[in-house]
Amino acid sequence: MDIFQAFGLDIKLLAANLVNFLILVAILHKFAYRPILKFVKDRQEKIEKGIKEAELATKKLSEAVEKKKEILSDAHKEAQEVIKKAKDQAIAQSRDLVKKTKQETAQIVEKAKKDILLEKEISILSAKKEITSAIMAALDKILPKKIGKKNEKKFIENAIKDIK
């Protein structure tokens, strides 16, 4: 104890200060240190939870981006198929239309040929009638009384046969 007095220390005061310090540490530990540790621990848990959620969100975002790419790829493929089908259908329809048009054209040409042949026959018959009447009129003037009725009829029939 002499050593404590040599340095100017009072043991009673040192003991009282030590007790006061321990009481202060106990009070600080109970009212300040525990709440601060709890706050730090809660904050650390929130940060870890936020990091996990951010990682999860990043993972979900990358999955969504991949799914979007897949959906767009599928949609593009479907669009190409639809376009191809539409082109094929248009080509088939145009071929059918060309075929139908050719058939209709052939029918129109055939009908026109028949009409032309009919008109030709009508013209020929009309011309024969006119020629026959002209021959009859000419014969009436040229040979009115020289040939008899019987011979006249035969002569006219022979002339008509020669015309045909």
Beta strands, then each sheet from edge to edge (+ up, - down):
end
